[in-house]
Amino acid sequence: MNKEKRLANLALLIFATLSLLFLVLPTGPVVGGARAILSFATYPFINTGENISEAAYGIPAGVVSLLKTEQENRRLREAEKEDALLRAQLEAALAENRRLSALSALAPVPRWKGIWAGVIERDPAHWNSSITINRGLRDGVAPHDPVIGVQNGKTGLVGKIIEVSRETSKVLLMTDDMFSVTCYVQGRGWDALAEGQGRELLRLNYLPTEAQPEAGAEVFTSPASVVYPPGLSIGAVLRVHPRENFMTFISADLVPTIRPGAVKEVYVLKKAAEARTK
């Protein structure tokens, strides 16, 4: 402790001595340059803007150039910090914009009506089969209404309404083994059938052997579907199964676009109600 105190006192004495010498010694190029460097190093914000140029009289040009370079480096470092802050703000704004854009993408086309609903209940014994939402008859929800959702910026099919009470409804998830929907693979001209398996993956059946969809190919609801609007994302091909000798078609596993276990909010399309009014 005493050693540190002695070192601090020594440093203070040296600094005071140098300051006194710079004050009393005649101002020449060497002394002026040393004084400028010491001043800039100790109080860098005193010499900003044009102050260096104004105070550069009698100081060697090399010293002035060195001080200006250091001053510019300080400015660049401060500007870099400001840029980093601005980038963070822009990224946050873009993330919010993407979220709002995803939600606005759910706005139904004029011939469709819909309503948002929250998930209020899951059956732990049938996690991939159904969910209960907080909308019912009083909100215009009816059996067979399609249910869609948004996850990771993508809109996709969730399932359909199968039971309705006054204030709640039950949604059959597309991963349930009783669920099926006519679909097509992006870039292919053939319809197929996407079916639930009672687990997280879907099954794509009845694809012609020549179709050969690639892994990652997206699957959408078909215009041939009676219940669901065309063009809704169902999932993406995970893997294609080898064709069995006795089968005339191929099948594949699909990863759902909307993972049932992560659904918190859904959008019910009131297709059935509208169809009944026509």
PyMOL commands that set and color helices and strands:
alter all, ss='L'
color gray80, all
select helices_A, chain A and resi 2-24+29-42+51-54+61-104+124-126+137-139+260-262+271-277
alter helices_A, ss='H'
color red, helices_A
select strands_A, chain A and resi 114-122+130-133+146-151+154-164+169-173+180-185+191-195+202-208+218-221+233-240+249-256+265-269
alter strands_A, ss='S'
color yellow, strands_A
deselect
rebuild
show_as cartoon
